[in-house]
Amino acid sequence: MSGSTGLPPKNIKYILGVGLIVLILILGFTLGKLIAYSIISTKLNTDEDIVLVVDKGQGLVSIINELHSKEIISNPRFLKLAYYIHGIPSNIQVGEYLVTPSMSVKQLIDNIAIGKQRLQSIKIDIGTTFAKFYKKLIKHPHIKPTTANMAVVDIMNLLESPYRNPEGLFYADTYLFYSGSKDIDILRTAHERLLKVLDEEWQNRAPDLSYQNSYEALTMASIIEKETGLDSERPLIAGVFQNRLRLGMRLQTDPTIIYGLGDEYKGNIRRSHLRQPTPYNTYVIYGLPPTPISLVDLRAIRAALNPEPSDYIFFVAKGGGAHKFSVTLKEHNAAVRKYLLGQ
């Protein structure tokens, strides 16, 4: 018969009923998912940054309870139910997580699920020594001091460095890391960056410099860094030291004396210090000291490799971090009397 389904009326009603139930279930499930997503997407109740520590063994329920105890969320039961409907994260990563005012519950839980922790930081100050930085490194509360009982030469071997003395060989900058990172990993990052920058700058150096290799240039950069903190003066001071090296003069730079004295230095350079023989006393030795004397960044390295040409041979501090440059010893002595002796 045309237009007939061939099914009894009771069967048609049954199929329509089942279809209606399935449709209702689908709509209910979809609506439940939307409601659950809306609940977990609500903003956290905080006006300031808060650090949430997730310990080993903690699960989603425990984290939600902790957030509620800190009054960062309300209605924890609804939130737990919403996650059961939406889907519970399969992984909860141990660590420290930053809770910010602009963050939603979902963003925070997602960060915890993928281990997107709060970043810690450590700064290598420009002009500091490796010993001072290393002491700061192994005492950092968020760094594992895995090299604390190692000799520095063993640390350099562990870094597979071509150098045995660590001084000057770590790039001065601020480094970010996750809590629990190893000290050797931070050292490796800073060391490899220094070597990379030094090599790049060495390839682009000015011609006819008085260095046998890039390590000597790094040593000069460390001296320049200790002599001035002014960007405008670094190339000029580099030029003065190049002039002295070409003339066969001693560098006669106070920072090398201070470095050579080590703990013996008490804040003042005495006349006896000028004559005290150390490998770093450039009032006694000719040429460069055997190693750098501080940690530096690009500016000092670039200045050492691109000195500003001049006839200056001398300079003296005149206050405010600046220096008075002179060509002759007579001019220099006059500058010393004016700026240091006040005559």
HUTASUL-V371871 format. One record per pair of residues at least 24 apart in sequence whose ideal C-beta (glycine too) atoms are under 10 Angstrom apart, sorted by sequence separation. I is the first residue (numbers start at 1). J is the second residue. D is the distance in Angstrom with one decimal. If there is no record, write none. Layout:
# HUTASUL-V371871
((I,J,D) (I,J,D))
This chain:
# HUTASUL-V371871
((46,70,8.4) (60,84,9.4) (82,106,9.6) (89,113,3.8) (91,115,8.0) (93,117,7.6) (96,120,8.1) (118,142,9.5) (170,194,5.7) (171,195,8.7) (194,218,8.0) (256,280,4.7) (257,281,5.4) (260,284,9.3) (316,340,6.4) (45,70,9.1) (46,71,8.5) (88,113,9.5) (89,114,8.7) (130,155,9.8) (159,184,7.4) (166,191,8.2) (169,194,5.6) (170,195,9.9) (171,196,8.5) (220,245,8.9) (255,280,9.1) (256,281,6.5) (257,282,7.4) (260,285,9.6) (44,70,9.8) (45,71,6.3) (46,72,5.5) (63,89,9.9) (79,105,6.6) (83,109,7.7) (158,184,6.2) (161,187,9.7) (168,194,7.9) (169,195,7.5) (171,197,6.3) (227,253,6.4) (256,282,4.5) (257,283,6.6) (45,72,5.5) (46,73,9.6) (61,88,9.1) (72,99,6.5) (161,188,9.3) (171,198,8.8) (226,253,7.9) (227,254,8.2) (253,280,9.8) (255,282,9.0) (256,283,8.3) (257,284,9.1) (44,72,5.1) (45,73,6.4) (60,88,5.5) (155,183,9.1) (159,187,6.4) (160,188,8.8) (163,191,9.0) (223,251,7.3) (226,254,8.4) (227,255,6.3) (253,281,9.9) (254,282,8.9) (256,284,9.8) (44,73,6.5) (45,74,6.9) (59,88,8.5) (60,89,6.5) (63,92,7.2) (70,99,8.7) (155,184,7.5) (158,187,8.6) (159,188,5.6) (169,198,8.8) (206,235,9.9) (209,238,9.4) (216,245,9.9) (224,253,9.2) (226,255,3.6) (227,256,10.0) (252,281,9.5) (253,282,5.3) (254,283,8.6) (256,285,8.7) (260,289,7.5) (43,73,9.7) (59,89,9.4) (62,92,8.8) (79,109,9.6) (158,188,8.6) (161,191,6.2) (168,198,9.5) (223,253,5.6) (225,255,8.6) (226,256,8.3) (252,282,5.7) (253,283,8.5) (259,289,7.6) (42,73,7.9) (72,103,9.7) (156,187,9.3) (159,190,9.8) (160,191,9.5) (161,192,9.2) (210,241,8.6) (211,242,9.3) (220,251,9.0) (223,254,9.9) (224,255,9.4) (250,281,9.3) (251,282,4.0) (252,283,5.1) (42,74,9.0) (60,92,6.6) (67,99,8.2) (73,105,6.3) (134,166,7.7) (155,187,6.9) (159,191,5.4) (160,192,9.8) (163,195,9.1) (206,238,9.7) (210,242,5.8) (223,255,6.1) (226,258,8.1) (250,282,5.7) (251,283,8.5) (252,284,9.5) (256,288,8.9) (257,289,10.0) (259,291,9.1) (42,75,9.3) (59,92,5.9) (72,105,8.8) (133,166,9.4) (137,170,9.6) (150,183,10.0) (159,192,8.3) (161,194,10.0) (162,195,8.5) (209,242,6.8) (210,243,9.4) (222,255,8.4) (223,256,6.4) (226,259,8.0) (249,282,10.0) (250,283,6.2) (256,289,5.3) (259,292,9.1) (260,293,8.4) (58,92,6.2) (63,97,9.5) (143,177,7.4) (150,184,9.1) (161,195,8.0) (208,242,9.1) (210,244,9.1) (211,245,8.8) (222,256,9.3) (250,284,7.6) (251,285,8.5) (255,289,9.8) (259,293,4.0) (57,92,9.1) (73,108,9.5) (130,165,8.5) (131,166,8.7) (142,177,7.7) (144,179,9.6) (147,182,8.3) (148,183,7.7) (156,191,8.4) (210,245,4.0) (250,285,7.1) (251,286,8.4) (258,293,8.2) (259,294,7.7) (39,75,8.2) (42,78,9.8) (56,92,9.5) (58,94,7.8) (72,108,8.7) (130,166,4.6) (131,167,8.2) (134,170,9.0) (142,178,8.2) (143,179,8.4) (144,180,6.2) (146,182,4.9) (147,183,5.5) (155,191,9.6) (159,195,10.0) (206,242,9.2) (209,245,8.9) (210,246,6.0) (223,259,9.2) (250,286,5.7) (251,287,7.6) (253,289,9.2) (257,293,9.9) (42,79,8.5) (55,92,10.0) (57,94,8.7) (129,166,9.6) (130,167,5.0) (133,170,6.9) (140,177,9.3) (142,179,4.2) (143,180,8.0) (144,181,6.9) (145,182,8.4) (146,183,5.8) (147,184,5.5) (209,246,9.7) (219,256,9.6) (222,259,8.8) (249,286,8.2) (250,287,8.3) (251,288,7.3) (256,293,6.0) (40,78,9.7) (54,92,6.5) (56,94,5.2) (67,105,7.8) (129,167,6.7) (130,168,7.4) (137,175,9.8) (141,179,8.6) (142,180,6.9) (143,181,6.0) (144,182,4.8) (145,183,5.3) (146,184,5.6) (208,246,9.0) (244,282,9.5) (248,286,7.2) (251,289,8.4) (255,293,6.0) (39,78,5.9) (40,79,6.7) (54,93,7.0) (55,94,6.4) (129,168,8.9) (130,169,7.5) (133,172,8.6) (140,179,9.9) (142,181,7.4) (143,182,7.3) (144,183,6.5) (145,184,9.4) (146,185,8.9) (248,287,9.3) (255,294,7.6) (39,79,6.2) (42,82,9.5) (54,94,5.6) (55,95,9.4) (130,170,6.5) (143,183,5.3) (144,184,8.9) (147,187,7.5) (253,293,9.2) (39,80,10.0) (41,82,9.4) (53,94,8.8) (54,95,5.9) (64,105,8.4) (67,108,8.0) (140,181,9.4) (143,184,9.9) (144,185,9.1) (146,187,10.0) (241,282,9.7) (245,286,9.0) (36,78,9.3) (39,81,8.2) (40,82,5.1) (53,95,7.8) (54,96,7.7) (67,109,9.5) (128,170,9.8) (143,185,9.1) (244,286,9.9) (245,287,6.9) (35,78,9.6) (36,79,9.5) (39,82,3.9) (40,83,6.3) (52,95,9.4) (53,96,5.5) (54,97,6.5) (140,183,8.0) (143,186,6.8) (244,287,9.8) (245,288,8.1) (38,82,8.2) (39,83,8.6) (52,96,7.3) (53,97,7.9) (128,172,7.5) (36,81,7.6) (37,82,7.9) (40,85,9.4) (41,86,9.7) (51,96,5.5) (52,97,4.8) (63,108,8.6) (64,109,8.6) (126,171,9.9) (127,172,7.6) (138,183,5.8) (35,81,9.8) (36,82,4.0) (39,85,8.9) (40,86,5.9) (51,97,7.3) (52,98,7.8) (63,109,7.3) (96,142,8.0) (124,170,6.0) (126,172,4.4) (137,183,5.3) (140,186,8.8) (169,215,9.0) (35,82,7.4) (36,83,7.3) (39,86,8.2) (40,87,9.8) (50,97,9.3) (51,98,6.3) (52,99,5.3) (124,171,7.0) (125,172,6.5) (126,173,8.7) (137,184,9.9) (168,215,8.6) (241,288,9.0) (36,84,8.1) (37,85,8.9) (38,86,9.8) (50,98,7.7) (51,99,7.3) (124,172,4.6) (125,173,9.8) (32,81,9.7) (33,82,9.7) (36,85,4.0) (37,86,5.9) (49,98,6.0) (50,99,4.3) (60,109,7.1) (63,112,6.8) (123,172,8.3) (124,173,6.1) (125,174,9.7) (134,183,8.4) (137,186,6.6) (169,218,7.7) (32,82,9.2) (35,85,7.8) (36,86,4.1) (37,87,10.0) (49,99,6.8) (50,100,8.1) (123,173,7.5) (124,174,7.7) (137,187,7.3) (168,218,5.4) (34,85,9.9) (35,86,9.4) (36,87,8.7) (48,99,9.1) (49,100,5.4) (50,101,9.3) (122,173,9.9) (123,174,4.5) (124,175,7.3) (167,218,9.6) (168,219,6.9) (33,85,6.4) (34,86,9.7) (48,100,8.5) (49,101,7.6) (60,112,8.7) (122,174,7.3) (123,175,7.6) (163,215,7.4) (167,219,9.0) (32,85,5.2) (33,86,6.5) (46,99,6.0) (48,101,6.8) (50,103,9.9) (60,113,9.0) (121,174,5.5) (122,175,5.5) (134,187,8.2) (137,190,9.5) (162,215,9.1) (168,221,7.7) (172,225,8.5) (32,86,8.9) (33,87,9.0) (46,100,7.6) (47,101,5.7) (49,103,9.5) (58,112,9.1) (121,175,6.7) (122,176,8.6) (133,187,9.4) (168,222,4.9) (44,99,6.1) (46,101,5.5) (120,175,9.2) (121,176,5.2) (122,177,7.4) (163,218,9.7) (167,222,7.7) (29,85,8.7) (44,100,8.0) (45,101,9.0) (46,102,9.7) (52,108,7.4) (119,175,9.9) (120,176,7.1) (121,177,7.5) (44,101,7.4) (46,103,8.3) (54,111,10.0) (119,176,4.5) (120,177,5.6) (130,187,9.7) (133,190,8.7) (168,225,9.4) (223,280,10.0) (43,101,7.8) (44,102,8.7) (54,112,5.8) (119,177,6.8) (120,178,6.9) (43,102,7.5) (44,103,5.4) (52,111,9.5) (119,178,6.6) (120,179,5.5) (122,181,9.6) (223,282,8.2) (43,103,7.3) (44,104,6.8) (52,112,8.0) (117,177,9.7) (118,178,8.0) (119,179,8.7) (120,180,9.1) (43,104,5.6) (44,105,6.2) (54,115,9.5) (117,178,4.8) (118,179,7.2) (120,181,7.7) (122,183,9.5) (42,104,6.3) (43,105,8.0) (116,178,9.4) (117,179,6.5) (124,186,9.3) (238,300,8.6) (242,304,9.0) (252,314,9.2) (253,315,10.0) (41,104,5.1) (42,105,6.0) (44,107,8.6) (54,117,8.9) (115,178,8.3) (117,180,8.8) (237,300,9.8) (241,304,8.4) (254,317,9.8) (40,104,7.4) (41,105,7.1) (42,106,8.6) (43,107,9.4) (44,108,6.6) (122,186,6.6) (235,299,9.5) (238,302,9.2) (239,303,9.0) (243,307,8.7) (249,313,7.4) (40,105,5.1) (41,106,5.2) (53,118,9.7) (223,288,8.0) (234,299,6.1) (238,303,4.6) (242,307,4.8) (39,105,8.0) (40,106,4.5) (41,107,8.5) (51,117,10.0) (52,118,8.7) (124,190,6.2) (222,288,9.9) (223,289,8.0) (226,292,9.9) (234,300,6.1) (237,303,7.5) (238,304,5.2) (241,307,7.6) (242,308,9.4) (243,309,9.0) (247,313,7.5) (39,106,9.3) (40,107,9.5) (51,118,6.2) (222,289,9.1) (225,292,9.1) (226,293,6.3) (234,301,9.8) (235,302,8.1) (236,303,8.5) (237,304,9.5) (238,305,8.2) (239,306,9.5) (240,307,8.2) (242,309,8.5) (243,310,7.5) (40,108,9.8) (122,190,9.4) (219,287,9.8) (220,288,6.5) (225,293,8.7) (226,294,5.4) (231,299,6.1) (234,302,8.1) (235,303,4.6) (238,306,7.6) (239,307,4.0) (240,308,9.1) (242,310,9.4) (243,311,7.4) (244,312,9.8) (37,106,7.9) (40,109,7.3) (49,118,9.0) (219,288,5.0) (220,289,9.8) (222,291,8.5) (223,292,8.0) (225,294,5.5) (231,300,9.8) (234,303,3.6) (235,304,8.9) (238,307,3.6) (239,308,4.5) (243,312,6.8) (244,313,6.5) (40,110,9.6) (124,194,9.7) (218,288,10.0) (219,289,6.4) (222,292,3.6) (223,293,6.3) (224,294,9.6) (225,295,8.2) (226,296,9.2) (229,299,9.9) (233,303,8.8) (234,304,8.2) (235,305,9.7) (237,307,8.3) (238,308,7.0) (239,309,5.9) (240,310,7.3) (243,313,5.6) (244,314,9.1) (216,287,8.8) (217,288,9.5) (219,290,8.1) (221,292,7.3) (222,293,4.9) (223,294,8.1) (225,296,4.7) (235,306,6.3) (236,307,7.9) (237,308,8.7) (239,310,5.0) (240,311,9.7) (243,314,9.7) (216,288,5.6) (219,291,6.4) (220,292,8.6) (222,294,4.4) (224,296,8.0) (225,297,8.3) (228,300,9.3) (231,303,8.6) (234,306,9.6) (235,307,5.7) (236,308,4.8) (239,311,9.3) (240,312,5.0) (241,313,9.8) (215,288,9.5) (218,291,9.0) (219,292,4.7) (221,294,8.8) (222,295,7.5) (223,296,9.6) (227,300,9.6) (234,307,9.0) (235,308,3.9) (236,309,9.6) (239,312,6.7) (240,313,6.5) (218,292,5.4) (219,293,7.6) (222,296,5.5) (225,299,8.1) (226,300,9.1) (234,308,8.8) (235,309,9.3) (236,310,6.5) (240,314,7.3) (241,315,9.9) (212,287,9.9) (217,292,9.9) (219,294,10.0) (221,296,4.9) (224,299,9.0) (225,300,4.2) (228,303,9.3) (233,308,9.3) (235,310,9.5) (237,312,8.9) (240,315,5.8) (212,288,9.4) (215,291,8.4) (216,292,9.6) (221,297,9.1) (224,300,5.0) (225,301,9.2) (232,308,9.6) (236,312,7.1) (210,287,8.6) (211,288,8.2) (215,292,8.2) (221,298,9.4) (223,300,8.8) (224,301,9.1) (210,288,8.9) (218,296,7.5) (221,299,8.7) (222,300,7.0) (225,303,8.7) (237,315,6.6) (221,300,4.0) (222,301,9.3) (224,303,5.6) (225,304,9.2) (236,315,8.0) (220,300,8.6) (221,301,4.6) (224,304,5.9) (220,301,9.1) (221,302,8.3) (223,304,8.4) (96,178,8.1) (218,300,8.9) (221,303,6.9) (222,304,8.7) (233,315,8.5) (95,178,6.7) (96,179,4.9) (217,300,10.0) (218,301,6.7) (220,303,8.8) (221,304,4.0) (224,307,9.1) (240,323,9.2) (95,179,6.3) (96,180,8.8) (217,301,7.1) (220,304,4.3) (221,305,8.0) (243,327,9.6) (94,179,9.8) (95,180,7.4) (219,304,8.5) (220,305,8.6) (240,325,6.9) (94,180,8.7) (218,304,7.5) (237,323,7.3) (239,325,9.2) (240,326,9.5) (214,301,9.0) (217,304,5.0) (218,305,9.6) (220,307,8.9) (228,315,8.9) (236,323,8.2) (216,304,9.0) (217,305,5.4) (227,315,8.1) (233,321,8.2) (237,325,8.5) (228,317,8.9) (233,322,6.9) (236,325,6.6) (214,304,9.8) (227,317,9.0) (230,320,8.9) (232,322,8.7) (233,323,6.2) (214,305,8.4) (230,321,5.5) (167,259,8.5) (229,321,5.4) (230,322,6.3) (233,325,8.9) (129,222,9.4) (211,304,8.1) (228,321,6.7) (229,322,9.9) (230,323,8.3) (211,305,8.2) (228,322,8.1) (127,222,8.3) (209,304,8.4) (228,323,6.6) (205,301,9.8) (209,305,6.9) (227,323,8.0) (128,225,9.8) (129,226,9.9) (201,298,7.3) (205,302,9.3) (209,306,9.1) (210,307,9.6) (127,225,4.9) (198,296,9.6) (200,298,9.3) (204,302,8.7) (206,304,9.9) (209,307,7.5) (126,225,6.3) (127,226,5.8) (197,296,9.5) (202,301,8.7) (205,304,8.7) (206,305,6.4) (126,226,9.9) (127,227,9.8) (197,297,8.0) (198,298,9.5) (201,301,5.1) (205,305,4.0) (206,306,5.0) (194,295,8.3) (197,298,5.7) (200,301,9.3) (201,302,5.7) (204,305,7.4) (205,306,6.9) (206,307,6.8) (127,229,7.6) (194,296,8.4) (200,302,9.9) (201,303,9.9) (202,304,10.0) (203,305,9.6) (204,306,8.1) (205,307,9.8) (206,308,9.8) (126,229,8.0) (194,297,9.0) (198,301,6.1) (201,304,8.4) (202,305,6.6) (206,309,8.9) (193,297,9.7) (194,298,9.9) (197,301,6.3) (201,305,5.2) (190,295,8.6) (197,302,9.0) (201,306,8.3) (198,304,9.9) (194,301,8.7) (198,305,9.1) (167,289,9.9) (169,291,9.0) (172,294,8.5) (173,295,9.6) (167,290,9.6) (168,291,6.6) (169,292,7.5) (172,295,4.7) (167,291,4.8) (168,292,2.6) (171,295,7.5) (172,296,5.8) (173,297,6.3) (165,290,8.0) (166,291,9.0) (167,292,5.0) (168,293,7.3) (170,295,5.5) (171,296,7.9) (172,297,4.5) (173,298,9.3) (53,179,9.0) (165,291,4.8) (166,292,9.6) (167,293,6.8) (168,294,6.6) (169,295,8.1) (170,296,9.5) (171,297,6.3) (172,298,9.2) (164,291,9.5) (165,292,8.5) (167,294,7.6) (168,295,6.1) (171,298,8.3) (172,299,9.6) (51,179,9.6) (127,255,9.0) (163,291,8.6) (167,295,7.8) (168,296,6.7) (172,300,8.8) (163,292,10.0) (166,295,9.4) (129,259,7.5) (171,301,9.3) (131,262,9.1) (168,300,9.9) (129,262,9.7) (168,301,9.9) (130,291,9.7) (133,294,10.0) (130,292,8.9) (132,294,9.6) (133,295,6.4) (129,292,9.4) (132,295,9.0) (129,293,7.4) (130,294,8.6) (129,294,5.9) (130,295,6.4) (127,293,9.3) (128,294,6.5) (129,295,7.0) (127,294,4.9) (128,295,5.6) (126,294,8.0) (127,295,7.1) (128,296,9.8) (125,294,9.4) (126,295,7.0) (127,296,7.3) (125,295,7.6) (126,296,6.4) (127,297,9.6) (124,295,5.7) (126,297,5.7) (124,296,9.7) (124,297,8.7) (126,299,8.3) (127,300,8.6) (126,300,7.8))
